[in-house]
Amino acid sequence: MKKSFLLSLVVLSWTTFSCQKASETSAESTTYEVVGEAEVVPGNYGDLLDSKEIRTTTEMVSLVQSNGTFEGKISGEIKEVCTKKGCWFAMDLPNGESMRVTFKDYGFFIPTNSQGFPIVMEGKAILTETDVETLRHFAEDQGKTKEEVEAITEPKREITFEATGVVIKAKA
């Protein structure tokens, strides 16, 4: 009797903890893992997002300029993507500048063929200065010529965004 009670207790504990851990993991993880081109681009990458409290890029720029930082969700359109593995993308801002978006801890990437797709993302934007070496690296990732890469000689002060999750939507 004691053995069967103990065995039942062990099985019940194992089942409870394994189910709990699985549900915690699935609530936080990405729905797509991709490096390179994807047959189907729209989807969730990185942490899963809800569609509540999405701010405009105008609001984000204003907050970054006044506070130096912004945390939350914004929407936009993917303009350029790292052609090597989708480890960053750029989007236009309302002030005529471009914002580079990277992914927290390089924990996920987006398809290299996602240019032109609408996107919602969550993360943190900051006002930063990007050094010449990094700017040249990004230019190489974009497939720029050697001459274009070497023409970069000054750092750039810009807003950058580190995303924890993104939702790429279907093109309209």
Sequence and secondary structure as in RCSB ss.txt:
>XXXX:A:sequence
MKKSFLLSLVVLSWTTFSCQKASETSAESTTYEVVGEAEVVPGNYGDLLDSKEIRTTTEMVSLVQSNGTFEGKIS
GEIKEVCTKKGCWFAMDLPNGESMRVTFKDYGFFIPTNSQGFPIVMEGKAILTETDVETLRHFAEDQGKTKEEVE
AITEPKREITFEATGVVIKAKA
>XXXX:A:secstr
 HHHHHHHHHHHHHHHHHHHHHHHHHHHS S   SS  SS  EEEES   SSSEE HHHHHHHHHHHSEEEEEEE
EE  EE TTT  EEEEE TTS EEEEEEGGG     TT TT EEEEEEEEEEEEE HHHHHHHHHHTT  HHHHH
T  S EEEEEEEEEEEEE    
